Amino acid sequence: MAGKKQFDTGAALDDAMRVFWQRGYADASLDALTSATGLGRGSLYGTFGSKDALFSQCLDHYAATYGARCEQALAAHAGDPVRAVEAFFEVILERIADPSVPRGCLVAQSATQSPVLAERHGSQVRALLDAQRGRVRAALDGCAADARTLDDLATYVVAVNQSLAVLSRAGTPDAELRSVARLARTTVADTLARAASGSAAEE
């Protein structure tokens, strides 16, 4: 039909997301974006708007795709926060090891470029990090630990996750990344165990 788009906008968005993921916002040129998506500049702008608008949509697309996987992993082990955190890191490590996508994490990549991002994009990145922290914190609810300790643990898990992304970009071997994740899981388990022992001693 005349006027009907002859391309898959979802696939084009996914391709654009990978350009930003691999290169970062600053180095994701329009030539790179049009080459990856197979769209001319007119079609790219007509479908997604400006580069800024496209980047914002790519961040949301990334969060919807990979954030959902993390959320499912955490929710699959309700009542077992240590296993939930372990499953969370398993999903992260699987994504990092996937040869079909760039190394690292689009959110981590964008966070490192926050000084050169538009304010609204910086706010969007912070909101995505806060959402991730919220998912982890929800998985820790019900543990025998005070709220401050659980808040700190959630922040710690997110910090380790972002560190894994940065390390993977630097070429750190998967075996070493898995060691970091195992130590993080142990730290969470030990912290919760100490909190539970303290609570039991007070009863």
Contact map, one row per residue, 1 for C-alpha under 8 A:
11110000000000000000000000000000000000000000000000000000000000000000000000000000000000000000000000000000000000000000000000000000000000000000000000000000000000000000000000000000000000000000000000000000000
11110000000000000000000000000000000000000000000000000000000000000000000000000000000000000000000000000000000000000000000000000000000000000000000000000000000000000000000000000000000000000000000000000000000
11111000000000000000000000000000000000000000000000000000000000000000000000000000000000000000000000000000000000000000000000000000000000000000000000000000000000000000000000000000000000000000000000000000000
11111100000000000000000000000000000000000000000000000000000000000000000000000000000000000000000000000000000000000000000000000000000000000000000000000000000000000000000000000000000000000000000000000000000
00111111000000000000000000000000000000000000000000000000000000000000000000000000000000000000000000000000000000000000000000000000000000000000000000000000000000000000000000000000000000000000000000000000000
00011111000000000000000000000000000000000000000000000000000000000000000000000000000000000000000000000000000000000000000000000000000000000000000000000000000000000000000000000000000000000000000000000000000
00001111100100000000000000000000000000000000000000000000000000000000000000000000000000000000000000000000000000000000000000000000000000000000000000000000000000000000000000000000000000000000000000000000000
00001111111100000000000000000000000000000000000000000000000000000000000000000000000000000000000000000000000000000000000000000000000000000000000000000000000000000000000000000000000000000000000000000000000
00000011111110000000000000000000000000000000001000000000000000000000000000000000000000000000000000000000000000000000000000000000000000000000000000000000000000000000000000000000000000000000000000000000000
00000001111111000000000000000000000000000000000000000000000000000000000000000000000000000000000000000000000000000000000000000000000000000000000000000000000000000000000000000000000000000000000000000000000
00000001111111100000000000000000000010000000000000000000000000000000000000000000000000000000000000000000000000000000000000000000000000000000000000000000000000000000000000000000000000000000000000000000000
00000011111111110000000000000000000111000000000000000000000000000000000000000000000000000000000000000000000000000000000000000000000000000000000000000000000000000000000000000000000000000000000000000000000
00000000111111111000000000000000000010000000000000000100110010000000000000000000000000000000000000000000000000000000000000000000000000000000000000000000000000000000000000000000000000000000000000000000000
00000000011111111100000000000000000000000000000000000000010010000000000000000000000000000000000000000000000000000000000000000000000000000000000000000000000000000000000000000000000000000000000000000000000
00000000001111111110000000000000100110000000000000000000000000000000000000000000000000000000000000000000000000000000000000000000000000000000000000000000000000000000000000000000000000000000000000000000000
00000000000111111111000000000000100110000000000000000100010000000000000000000000000000000000000000000000000000000000000000000000000000000000000000000000000000000000000000000000000000000000000000000000000
00000000000011111111100000000000000000000000000000000010011011000000000000000000000000000000000000000000000000000000000000000000000000000000000000000000000000000000000000000000000000000000000000000000000
00000000000001111111110000000000000000000000000000000000000000000000000000000000000000000000000000001100000000000000000000000000000000000000000000000000000000000000000000000000000000000000000000000000000
00000000000000111111111100010001100100000000000000000000000000000000000000000000000000000000000000000000000000000000000000000000000000000000000000000000000000000000000000000000000000000000000000000000000
00000000000000011111111110110000000000000000000000000010010000000000000000000000000000000000000000000000010000000000000000000000000000000000000000000000000000000000000000000000000000000000000000000000000
00000000000000001111111100000000000000000000000000000000000000000000000000000000000000000000000000000100110010000000000000000000000000000000000000000000000000000000000000000000000000000000000000000000000
00000000000000000111111100000000000000000000000000000000000000000000000000000000000000000000000000000110010000000000000000000000000000000000000000000000000000000000000000000000000000000000000000000000000
00000000000000000011111111110000000000000000000000000000000000000000000000000000000000000000000000000000000000000000000000000000000000000000000000000000000000000000000000000000000000000000000000000000000
00000000000000000011111111110000000000000000000000000000000000000000000000000000000000000000000000000000010011001000000000000000000000000000000000000000000000000000000000000000000000000000000000000000000
00000000000000000001001111110000000000000000000000000010000000000000000000000000000000000000000000000000000001001000100000000000000000000000000000000000000000000000000000000000000000000000000000000000000
00000000000000000000001111111000000000000000000000000000000000000000000000000000000000000000000000000000000000000001000000000000000000000000000000000000000000000000000000000000000000000000000000000000000
00000000000000000001001111111000000000000000000000000000000000000000000000000000000000000000000000000000000000000000000000000000000000000000000000000000000000000000000000000000000000000000000000000000000
00000000000000000011001111111101100000000000000000000000000000000000000000000000000000000000000000000000000000000000000000000000000000000000000000000000000000000000000000000000000000000000000000000000000
00000000000000000000000001111111100000000000000000000000000000000000000000000000000000000000000000000000000000000000000000000000000000000000000000000000000000000000000000000000000000000000000000000000000
00000000000000000000000000011111110000001000000000100000000000000000000000000000000000000000000000000000000000000000000000000000000000000000000000000000000000000000000000000000000000000000000000000000000
00000000000000000000000000001111111000000000000000000000000000000000000000000000000000000000000000000000000000000000000000000000000000000000000000000000000000000000000000000000000000000000000000000000000
00000000000000000010000000011111111100000000000000000000000000000000000000000000000000000000000000000000000000000000000000000000000000000000000000000000000000000000000000000000000000000000000000000000000
00000000000000110010000000011111111110000000000000000000000000000000000000000000000000000000000000000000000000000000000000000000000000000000000000000000000000000000000000000000000000000000000000000000000
00000000000000000000000000000111111111111001000000000000000000000000000000000000000000000000000000000000000000000000000000000000000000000000000000000000000000000000000000000000000000000000000000000000000
00000000000000000000000000000011111111100000000000000000000000000000000000000000000000000000000000000000000000000000000000000000000000000000000000000000000000000000000000000000000000000000000000000000000
00000000000100110010000000000001111111000000000000000000000000000000000000000000000000000000000000000000000000000000000000000000000000000000000000000000000000000000000000000000000000000000000000000000000
00000000001110110000000000000000111111100000000000000000000000000000000000000000000000000000000000000000000000000000000000000000000000000000000000000000000000000000000000000000000000000000000000000000000
00000000000100000000000000000000011111110000000000000000000000000000000000000000000000000000000000000000000000000000000000000000000000000000000000000000000000000000000000000000000000000000000000000000000
00000000000000000000000000000000011011111111000000000000000000000000000000000000000000000000000000000000000000000000000000000000000000000000000000000000000000000000000000000000000000000000000000000000000
00000000000000000000000000000000010001111111000000000000000000000000000000000000000000000000000000000000000000000000000000000000000000000000000000000000000000000000000000000000000000000000000000000000000
00000000000000000000000000000100010000111111100000000000000000000000000000000000000000000000000000000000000000000000000000000000000000000000000000000000000000000000000000000000000000000000000000000000000
00000000000000000000000000000000000000111111110000000000000000000000000000000000000000000000000000000000000000000000000000000000000000000000000000000000000000000000000000000000000000000000000000000000000
00000000000000000000000000000000000000111111111000000000000000000000000000000000000000000000000000000000000000000000000000000000000000000000000000000000000000000000000000000000000000000000000000000000000
00000000000000000000000000000000010000111111111110000000000000000000000000000000000000000000000000000000000000000000000000000000000000000000000000000000000000000000000000000000000000000000000000000000000
00000000000000000000000000000000000000001111111111100000000000000000000000000000000000000000000000000000000000000000000000000000000000000000000000000000000000000000000000000000000000000000000000000000000
00000000000000000000000000000000000000000111111110000000000000000000000000000000000000000000000000000000000000000000000000000000000000000000000000000000000000000000000000000000000000000000000000000000000
00000000100000000000000000000000000000000011111110000000000000000000000000000000000000000000000000000000000000000000000000000000000000000000000000000000000000000000000000000000000000000000000000000000000
00000000000000000000000000000000000000000001111111001100000000000000000000000000000000000000000000000000000000000000000000000000000000000000000000000000000000000000000000000000000000000000000000000000000
00000000000000000000000000000000000000000001111111111100000000000000000000000000000000000000000000000000000000000000000000000000000000000000000000000000000000000000000000000000000000000000000000000000000
00000000000000000000000000000000000000000000100111111100000000000000000000000000000000000000000000000000000000000000000000000000000000000000000000000000000000000000000000000000000000000000000000000000000
00000000000000000000000000000100000000000000100011111110000000000000000000000000000000000000000000000000000000000000000000000000000000000000000000000000000000000000000000000000000000000000000000000000000
00000000000000000000000000000000000000000000000011111111000000000000000000000000000000000000000000000000000000000000000000000000000000000000000000000000000000000000000000000000000000000000000000000000000
00000000000000000000000000000000000000000000000111111111100000000000000000000000000000000000000000000000000000000000000000000000000000000000000000000000000000000000000000000000000000000000000000000000000
00000000000010010000000000000000000000000000000111111111110000000000000000000000000000000000000000000000000000000000000000000000000000000000000000000000000000000000000000000000000000000000000000000000000
00000000000000001001000010000000000000000000000000111111111000000000000000000000000000000000000000000000000000000000000000000000000000000000000000000000000000000000000000000000000000000000000000000000000
00000000000000000000000000000000000000000000000000011111111100000000000000000000000000000000000000000000000000000000000010010000000000000000000000000000000000000000000000000000000000000000000000000000000
00000000000010000000000000000000000000000000000000001111111110000000000000000000000000000000000000000000000000000000000000000000000000000000000000000000000000000000000000000000000000000000000000000000000
00000000000011011001000000000000000000000000000000000111111111000000000000000000000000000000000000000000000000000000000000000000000000000000000000000000000000000000000000000000000000000000000000000000000
00000000000000001000000000000000000000000000000000000011111111100000000000000000000000000000000000000000011000000000000000001000000000000000000000000000000000000000000000000000000000000000000000000000000
00000000000000000000000000000000000000000000000000000001111111110000000000000000000000000000000000000000000000000000000000000000000000000000000000000000000000000000000000000000000000000000000000000000000
00000000000011001000000000000000000000000000000000000000111111111000000000000000000000000000000000000000000000000000000000000000000000000000000000000000000000000000000000000000000000000000000000000000000
00000000000000001000000000000000000000000000000000000000011111111110000000000000000000000000000000000000010000000000000000000000000000000000000000000000000000000000000000000000000000000000000000000000000
00000000000000000000000000000000000000000000000000000000001111111111000000000000000000000000000000000000000000000000000000000001000000000000000000000000000000000000000000000000000000000000000000000000000
00000000000000000000000000000000000000000000000000000000000111111111000000000000000000000000000000000000000000000000000000000000000000000000000000000000000000000000000000000000000000000000000000000000000
00000000000000000000000000000000000000000000000000000000000011111111100000000000000000000000000000000000000000000000000000000000000000000000000000000000000000000000000000000000000000000000000000000000000
00000000000000000000000000000000000000000000000000000000000001111111110000000000000000000000000000000000000000000000000000000000000000000000000000000000000000000000000000000000000000000000000000000000000
00000000000000000000000000000000000000000000000000000000000001111111111000000000000000000000000000000000000000000000000000000000000100000000000000000000000000000000000000000000000000000000000000000000000
00000000000000000000000000000000000000000000000000000000000000111111111100000000000000000000000000000000000000000000000000000000000000000000000000000000000000000000000000000000000000000000000000000000000
00000000000000000000000000000000000000000000000000000000000000001111111110000000000000000010000000000000000000000000000000000000000000000000000000000000000000000000000000000000000000000000000000000000000
00000000000000000000000000000000000000000000000000000000000000000111111111000000000000010011000000000000000000000000000000000000000000000000000000000000000000000000000000000000000000000000000000000000000
00000000000000000000000000000000000000000000000000000000000000000011111111100000000000010000000000000000000000000000000000000000000000100000000000000000000000000000000000000000000000000000000000000000000
00000000000000000000000000000000000000000000000000000000000000000001111111110000000000000000000000000000000000000000000000000000000000000000000000000000000000000000000000000000000000000000000000000000000
00000000000000000000000000000000000000000000000000000000000000000000111111111000000100110010000000000000000000000000000000000000000000000000000000000000000000000000000000000000000000000000000000000000000
00000000000000000000000000000000000000000000000000000000000000000000011111111100000110110000000000000000000000000000000000000000000000110010000000000000000000000000000000000000000000000000000000000000000
00000000000000000000000000000000000000000000000000000000000000000000001111111100000100000000000000000000000000000000000000000000000000000010000000000000000000000000000000000000000000000000000000000000000
00000000000000000000000000000000000000000000000000000000000000000000000111111100000100000000000000000000000000000000000000000000000000000000000000000000000000000000000000000000000000000000000000000000000
00000000000000000000000000000000000000000000000000000000000000000000000011111111101100000000000000000000000000000000000000000000000000000000000000000000000000000000000000000000000000000000000000000000000
00000000000000000000000000000000000000000000000000000000000000000000000001111111100100000000000000000000000000000000000000000000000000000010000000000000000000000000000000000000000000000000000000000000000
00000000000000000000000000000000000000000000000000000000000000000000000000001111100000000000000000000000000000000000000000000000000000000010010000000000000000000000000000000000000000000000000000000000000
00000000000000000000000000000000000000000000000000000000000000000000000000001111111100000000000000000000000000000000000000000000000000000000000000000000000000000000000000000000000000000000000000000000000
00000000000000000000000000000000000000000000000000000000000000000000000000001111111110000000000000000000000000000000000000000000000000000011001000000000000000000000000000000000000000000000000000000000000
00000000000000000000000000000000000000000000000000000000000000000000000000000001111111000000000000000000000000000000000000000000000000000000000000000000000000000000000000000000000000001001100000000000000
00000000000000000000000000000000000000000000000000000000000000000000000000001001111111100000000000000000000000000000000000000000000000000000000000000000000000000000000000000000000000000000000000000000000
00000000000000000000000000000000000000000000000000000000000000000000000011111101111111110000000000000000000000000000000000000000000000000010000000000000000000000000000000000000000000000000000000000000000
00000000000000000000000000000000000000000000000000000000000000000000000001000000111111111000000000000000000000000000000000000000000000010010000000000000000010000000000000000000000000001000000000000000000
00000000000000000000000000000000000000000000000000000000000000000000000000000000011111111100000000000000000000000000000000000000000000000000000000000000000000000000000000000000000011001000000000000000000
00000000000000000000000000000000000000000000000000000000000000000000000011000000001111111110000000000000000000000000000000000000000000000000000000000000000000000000000000000000000000000000000000000000000
00000000000000000000000000000000000000000000000000000000000000000000011011000000000111111111000000000000000000000000000000000000000000000000000000000000000000000000000000000000000000000000000000000000000
00000000000000000000000000000000000000000000000000000000000000000000000000000000000011111111100000000000000000000000000000000000000000000000000000000000000000001000000000000000000010000000000000000000000
00000000000000000000000000000000000000000000000000000000000000000000000000000000000001111111110000000000000000000000000000000000000000000000000000000000000000000000000000000000000000000000000000000000000
00000000000000000000000000000000000000000000000000000000000000000000110010000000000000111111111000000000000000000000000000000000000000000000000000000000000000000000000000000000000000000000000000000000000
00000000000000000000000000000000000000000000000000000000000000000000010000000000000000011111111100000000000000000000000000000000000000000000000000000000000000001000000000000000000000000000000000000000000
00000000000000000000000000000000000000000000000000000000000000000000000000000000000000001111111110000000000000000000000000000000000000000000000000000000000000000000000000000100110000000000000000000000000
00000000000000000000000000000000000000000000000000000000000000000000000000000000000000000111111111000000000000000000000000000000000000000000000000000000000000000000000000000000000000000000000000000000000
00000000000000000000000000000000000000000000000000000000000000000000000000000000000000000011111111001000000000000000000000000000000000000000000000000000000000000000000000000000000000000000000000000000000
00000000000000000000000000000000000000000000000000000000000000000000000000000000000000000001111111000111100000000000000000000000000000000000000000000000000000000000100100000000000000000000000000000000000
00000000000000000000000000000000000000000000000000000000000000000000000000000000000000000000111111100010000000000000000000000000000000000000000000000000000000000000000000000100000000000000000000000000000
00000000000000000000000000000000000000000000000000000000000000000000000000000000000000000000011111111000000000000000000000000000000000000000000000000000000000000000000000000000000000000000000000000000000
00000000000000000000000000000000000000000000000000000000000000000000000000000000000000000000000011111100000000000000000000000000000000000000000000000000000000000000000000000000000000000000000000000000000
00000000000000000000000000000000000000000000000000000000000000000000000000000000000000000000000001111100000000000000000000000000000000000000000000000000000000000000000000000000000000000000000000000000000
00000000000000000100000000000000000000000000000000000000000000000000000000000000000000000000001001111110000000000000000000000000000000000000000000000000000000000000000000000000000000000000000000000000000
00000000000000000100110000000000000000000000000000000000000000000000000000000000000000000000000100111111100000000000000000000000000000000000000000000000000000000000000000000000000000000000000000000000000
00000000000000000000010000000000000000000000000000000000000000000000000000000000000000000000000110001111100000000000000000000000000000000000000000000000000000000000100110000000000000000000000000000000000
00000000000000000000000000000000000000000000000000000000000000000000000000000000000000000000000100000111110110000000000000000000000000000000000000000000000000000001111110000000000000000000000000000000000
00000000000000000000100000000000000000000000000000000000000000000000000000000000000000000000000100000111111110000000000000000000000000000000000000000000000000000100110000000000000000000000000000000000000
00000000000000000001110100000000000000000000000000000000001001000000000000000000000000000000000000000001111111000000000000000000000000000000000000000000000000000000000000000000000000000000000000000000000
00000000000000000000000000000000000000000000000000000000001000000000000000000000000000000000000000000000111111100000000000001001100000000000000000000000000000000000000000000000000000000000000000000000000
00000000000000000000000000000000000000000000000000000000000000000000000000000000000000000000000000000001111111110000000000000000000000000000000000000000000000000100110000000000000000000000000000000000000
00000000000000000000100100000000000000000000000000000000000000000000000000000000000000000000000000000001111111111000000000000000000000000000000000000000000000000000010000000000000000000000000000000000000
00000000000000000000000110000000000000000000000000000000000000000000000000000000000000000000000000000000011111111100000000001000000000000000000000000000000000000000000000000000000000000000000000000000000
00000000000000000000000000000000000000000000000000000000000000000000000000000000000000000000000000000000001111111100000001001100000000000000000000000000000000000000000000000000000000000000000000000000000
00000000000000000000000000000000000000000000000000000000000000000000000000000000000000000000000000000000000111111110000000000000000000000000000000000000000000000000000000000000000000000000000000000000000
00000000000000000000000110000000000000000000000000000000000000000000000000000000000000000000000000000000000011111111100000000000000000000000000000000000000000000000000000000000000000000000000000000000000
00000000000000000000000000000000000000000000000000000000000000000000000000000000000000000000000000000000000001111111110011000000000000000000000000000000000000000000000000000000000000000000000000000000000
00000000000000000000000000000000000000000000000000000000000000000000000000000000000000000000000000000000000000011111100000000000000000000000000000000000000000000000000000000000000000000000000000000000000
00000000000000000000000001000000000000000000000000000000000000000000000000000000000000000000000000000000000000001111110000000000000000000000000000000000000000000000000000000000000000000000000000000000000
00000000000000000000000010000000000000000000000000000000000000000000000000000000000000000000000000000000000000001111111011000000000000000000000000000000000000000000000000000000000000000000000000000000000
00000000000000000000000000000000000000000000000000000000000000000000000000000000000000000000000000000000000000000101111111000000000000000000000000000000000000000000000000000000000000000000000000000000000
00000000000000000000000000000000000000000000000000000000000000000000000000000000000000000000000000000000000000000000111111100000000000000000000000000000000000000000000000000000000000000000000000000000000
00000000000000000000000000000000000000000000000000000000000000000000000000000000000000000000000000000000000000000000011111110000000000000000000000000000000000000000000000000000000000000000000000000000000
00000000000000000000000000000000000000000000000000000001000000000000000000000000000000000000000000000000000000000100111111111000000000000000000000000000000000000000000000000000000000000000000000000000000
00000000000000000000000000000000000000000000000000000000000000000000000000000000000000000000000000000000000000100100111111111100000000000000000000000000000000000000000000000000000000000000000000000000000
00000000000000000000000000000000000000000000000000000000000000000000000000000000000000000000000000000000000000000000001111111110000000000000000000000000000000000000000000000000000000000000000000000000000
00000000000000000000000000000000000000000000000000000001000000000000000000000000000000000000000000000000000000000000000111111111000000000000000000000000000000000000000000000000000000000000000000000000000
00000000000000000000000000000000000000000000000000000000001000000000000000000000000000000000000000000000001001100000000011111111100000000000000000000000000000000000000000000000000000000000000000000000000
00000000000000000000000000000000000000000000000000000000000000000000000000000000000000000000000000000000000000100000000001111111110000000000000000000000000000000000000000000000000000000000000000000000000
00000000000000000000000000000000000000000000000000000000000000000000000000000000000000000000000000000000000000000000000000111111111000000000000000000000000000000000000000000000000000000000000000000000000
00000000000000000000000000000000000000000000000000000000000000100000000000000000000000000000000000000000001000000000000000011111111100000000000000000000000000000000000000000000000000000000000000000000000
00000000000000000000000000000000000000000000000000000000000000000000000000000000000000000000000000000000001000000000000000001111111110000000000000000000000001000000000000000000000000000000000000000000000
00000000000000000000000000000000000000000000000000000000000000000000000000000000000000000000000000000000000000000000000000000111111111000000000000000000000000000000000000000000000000000000000000000000000
00000000000000000000000000000000000000000000000000000000000000000000000000000000000000000000000000000000000000000000000000000011111111100000000000000000000000000000000000000000000000000000000000000000000
00000000000000000000000000000000000000000000000000000000000000000010000000000000000000000000000000000000000000000000000000000001111111110000000000000000000001000000000000000000000000000000000000000000000
00000000000000000000000000000000000000000000000000000000000000000000000000000000000000000000000000000000000000000000000000000000111111111000000000000000011011000000000000000000000000000000000000000000000
00000000000000000000000000000000000000000000000000000000000000000000000000000000000000000000000000000000000000000000000000000000011111111100000000000000010000000000000000000000000000000000000000000000000
00000000000000000000000000000000000000000000000000000000000000000000001001000000000000000000000000000000000000000000000000000000001111111110000000000000000000000000000000000000000000000000000000000000000
00000000000000000000000000000000000000000000000000000000000000000000000001000000000010000000000000000000000000000000000000000000000111111111000000000000010011000000000000000000000000000000000000000000000
00000000000000000000000000000000000000000000000000000000000000000000000000000000000000000000000000000000000000000000000000000000000011111111100000000110110000000000000000000000000000000000000000000000000
00000000000000000000000000000000000000000000000000000000000000000000000000000000000000000000000000000000000000000000000000000000000001111111100000000000000000000000000000000000000000000000000000000000000
00000000000000000000000000000000000000000000000000000000000000000000000001100110100110000000000000000000000000000000000000000000000000111111100000000000000000000000000000000000000000000000000000000000000
00000000000000000000000000000000000000000000000000000000000000000000000000000000100000000000000000000000000000000000000000000000000000011111111000000100010000000000000000000000000000000000000000000000000
00000000000000000000000000000000000000000000000000000000000000000000000000000000000000000000000000000000000000000000000000000000000000001111111000000100000000000000000000000000000000000000000000000000000
00000000000000000000000000000000000000000000000000000000000000000000000000000010000000000000000000000000000000000000000000000000000000000001111100000000000000000000000000000000000000000000000000000000000
00000000000000000000000000000000000000000000000000000000000000000000000000000000100000000000000000000000000000000000000000000000000000000001111110000000000000000000000000000000000000000000000100010000000
00000000000000000000000000000000000000000000000000000000000000000000000000000000000000000000000000000000000000000000000000000000000000000000011111000000000000000000000000000000000000000000000100110010000
00000000000000000000000000000000000000000000000000000000000000000000000000000000000000000000000000000000000000000000000000000000000000000000001111101100000000000000000000000000000000000000000100110010000
00000000000000000000000000000000000000000000000000000000000000000000000000000000000000000000000000000000000000000000000000000000000000000000000111111100000000000000000000000000000000000000000000100000000
00000000000000000000000000000000000000000000000000000000000000000000000000000000000000000000000000000000000000000000000000000000000000000000000011111110000000000000000000000000000000000000000000000000000
00000000000000000000000000000000000000000000000000000000000000000000000000000000000000000000000000000000000000000000000000000000000000000000000001111111000000000000000000000000000000000000000000000000000
00000000000000000000000000000000000000000000000000000000000000000000000000000000000000000000000000000000000000000000000000000000000000000000000011111111100000000000000000000000000000000000000000000000000
00000000000000000000000000000000000000000000000000000000000000000000000000000000000000000000000000000000000000000000000000000000000000001001100011111111110000000000000000000000000000000000000000000000000
00000000000000000000000000000000000000000000000000000000000000000000000000000000000000000000000000000000000000000000000000000000000000001000000000111111111000000000000000000000000000000000000000000000000
00000000000000000000000000000000000000000000000000000000000000000000000000000000000000000000000000000000000000000000000000000000000000000000000000011111111100000000000000000000000000000000000000000000000
00000000000000000000000000000000000000000000000000000000000000000000000000000000000000000000000000000000000000000000000000000000000000001000000000001111111110000000000000000000000000000001000000000000000
00000000000000000000000000000000000000000000000000000000000000000000000000000000000000000000000000000000000000000000000000000000000011011001000000000111111111000000000000000000000000000000000000000000000
00000000000000000000000000000000000000000000000000000000000000000000000000000000000000000000000000000000000000000000000000000000000010000000000000000011111111100000000000000000000000000000000000000000000
00000000000000000000000000000000000000000000000000000000000000000000000000000000000000000000000000000000000000000000000000000000000000000000000000000001111111110000000000000000000000000000000000000000000
00000000000000000000000000000000000000000000000000000000000000000000000000000000000010000000000000000000000000000000000000000000000010010000000000000000111111111000000000000000000000010000000000000000000
00000000000000000000000000000000000000000000000000000000000000000000000000000000000000000000000000000000000000000000000000000000100110010000000000000000011111111100000000000000000000000000000000000000000
00000000000000000000000000000000000000000000000000000000000000000000000000000000000000000000000000000000000000000000000000000000000000000000000000000000001111111110000000000000000000000000000000000000000
00000000000000000000000000000000000000000000000000000000000000000000000000000000000000000000000000000000000000000000000000000000000000000000000000000000000111111111000000000000000110010000000000000000000
00000000000000000000000000000000000000000000000000000000000000000000000000000000000000001001000000000000000000000000000000000000000000000000000000000000000011111111100000000000000000000000000000000000000
00000000000000000000000000000000000000000000000000000000000000000000000000000000000000000000000000000000100100000000000000000000000000000000000000000000000001111111110000000000000000000000000000000000000
00000000000000000000000000000000000000000000000000000000000000000000000000000000000000000000000000000000000000000000000000000000000000000000000000000000000000111111111000000000000000000000000000000000000
00000000000000000000000000000000000000000000000000000000000000000000000000000000000000000000000000000001000000000000000000000000000000000000000000000000000000011111111100000000100100000000000000000000000
00000000000000000000000000000000000000000000000000000000000000000000000000000000000000000000000100000011100100000000000000000000000000000000000000000000000000001111111110000000000000000000000000000000000
00000000000000000000000000000000000000000000000000000000000000000000000000000000000000000000000000000001100110000000000000000000000000000000000000000000000000000111111111000000000000000000000000000000000
00000000000000000000000000000000000000000000000000000000000000000000000000000000000000000000000000000001000000000000000000000000000000000000000000000000000000000011111111110000100000000000000000000000000
00000000000000000000000000000000000000000000000000000000000000000000000000000000000000000000000100000011000000000000000000000000000000000000000000000000000000000001111111111100100000000000000000000000000
00000000000000000000000000000000000000000000000000000000000000000000000000000000000000000000000000000011000000000000000000000000000000000000000000000000000000000000111111110000000000000000000000000000000
00000000000000000000000000000000000000000000000000000000000000000000000000000000000000000000000000000000000000000000000000000000000000000000000000000000000000000000011111110000000000000000000000000000000
00000000000000000000000000000000000000000000000000000000000000000000000000000000000000000000000000000000000000000000000000000000000000000000000000000000000000000000001111111000000000000000000000000000000
00000000000000000000000000000000000000000000000000000000000000000000000000000000000000000000000000000000000000000000000000000000000000000000000000000000000000000000001111111101100000000000000000000000000
00000000000000000000000000000000000000000000000000000000000000000000000000000000000000000000000000000000000000000000000000000000000000000000000000000000000000000000000100111111100000000000000000000000000
00000000000000000000000000000000000000000000000000000000000000000000000000000000000000000000100010000000000000000000000000000000000000000000000000000000000000000000000100011111110000000000000000000000000
00000000000000000000000000000000000000000000000000000000000000000000000000000000000000000000000000000000000000000000000000000000000000000000000000000000000000000000000000001111111000000000000000000000000
00000000000000000000000000000000000000000000000000000000000000000000000000000000000000000000000000000000000000000000000000000000000000000000000000000000000000000000000000011111111100000000000000000000000
00000000000000000000000000000000000000000000000000000000000000000000000000000000000000000000100000000000000000000000000000000000000000000000000000000000000000000001001100011111111110000000000000000000000
00000000000000000000000000000000000000000000000000000000000000000000000000000000000000000000100000000000000000000000000000000000000000000000000000000000000000000000000000000111111111000000000000000000000
00000000000000000000000000000000000000000000000000000000000000000000000000000000000000000000000000000000000000000000000000000000000000000000000000000000000000000000000000000011111111100000000000000000000
00000000000000000000000000000000000000000000000000000000000000000000000000000000000000000000000000000000000000000000000000000000000000000000000000000000000000010001000000000001111111110000000000000000000
00000000000000000000000000000000000000000000000000000000000000000000000000000000000001001000000000000000000000000000000000000000000000000000000000000000000000010000000000000000111111111000000000000000000
00000000000000000000000000000000000000000000000000000000000000000000000000000000000001000000000000000000000000000000000000000000000000000000000000000000000000000000000000000000011111111100000000000000000
00000000000000000000000000000000000000000000000000000000000000000000000000000000000000000000000000000000000000000000000000000000000000000000000000000000000000000000000000000000001111111110000000000000000
00000000000000000000000000000000000000000000000000000000000000000000000000000000000000000000000000000000000000000000000000000000000000000000000000000000000010010000000000000000000111111111000000000000000
00000000000000000000000000000000000000000000000000000000000000000000000000000000010011000000000000000000000000000000000000000000000000000000000000000000000000000000000000000000000011111111100000000000000
00000000000000000000000000000000000000000000000000000000000000000000000000000000000000000000000000000000000000000000000000000000000000000000000000000000000000000000000000000000000001111111110000000000000
00000000000000000000000000000000000000000000000000000000000000000000000000000000000000000000000000000000000000000000000000000000000000000000000000000000000000000000000000000000000000111111111000000000000
00000000000000000000000000000000000000000000000000000000000000000000000000000000010000000000000000000000000000000000000000000000000000000000000000000000100000000000000000000000000000011111111100000000000
00000000000000000000000000000000000000000000000000000000000000000000000000000000010000000000000000000000000000000000000000000000000000000000000000000000000000000000000000000000000000001111111110000000000
00000000000000000000000000000000000000000000000000000000000000000000000000000000000000000000000000000000000000000000000000000000000000000000000000000000000000000000000000000000000000000111111111000000000
00000000000000000000000000000000000000000000000000000000000000000000000000000000000000000000000000000000000000000000000000000000000000000000000000000000000000000000000000000000000000000011111111100000000
00000000000000000000000000000000000000000000000000000000000000000000000000000000000000000000000000000000000000000000000000000000000000000000001110000000000000000000000000000000000000000001111111110000000
00000000000000000000000000000000000000000000000000000000000000000000000000000000000000000000000000000000000000000000000000000000000000000000000000000000000000000000000000000000000000000000111111111000000
00000000000000000000000000000000000000000000000000000000000000000000000000000000000000000000000000000000000000000000000000000000000000000000000000000000000000000000000000000000000000000000011111111100000
00000000000000000000000000000000000000000000000000000000000000000000000000000000000000000000000000000000000000000000000000000000000000000000000111000000000000000000000000000000000000000000001111111110000
00000000000000000000000000000000000000000000000000000000000000000000000000000000000000000000000000000000000000000000000000000000000000000000001110000000000000000000000000000000000000000000000111111111000
00000000000000000000000000000000000000000000000000000000000000000000000000000000000000000000000000000000000000000000000000000000000000000000000000000000000000000000000000000000000000000000000011111111100
00000000000000000000000000000000000000000000000000000000000000000000000000000000000000000000000000000000000000000000000000000000000000000000000000000000000000000000000000000000000000000000000001111111110
00000000000000000000000000000000000000000000000000000000000000000000000000000000000000000000000000000000000000000000000000000000000000000000000110000000000000000000000000000000000000000000000000111111111
00000000000000000000000000000000000000000000000000000000000000000000000000000000000000000000000000000000000000000000000000000000000000000000000000000000000000000000000000000000000000000000000000011111111
00000000000000000000000000000000000000000000000000000000000000000000000000000000000000000000000000000000000000000000000000000000000000000000000000000000000000000000000000000000000000000000000000001111111
00000000000000000000000000000000000000000000000000000000000000000000000000000000000000000000000000000000000000000000000000000000000000000000000000000000000000000000000000000000000000000000000000000111111
00000000000000000000000000000000000000000000000000000000000000000000000000000000000000000000000000000000000000000000000000000000000000000000000000000000000000000000000000000000000000000000000000000011111
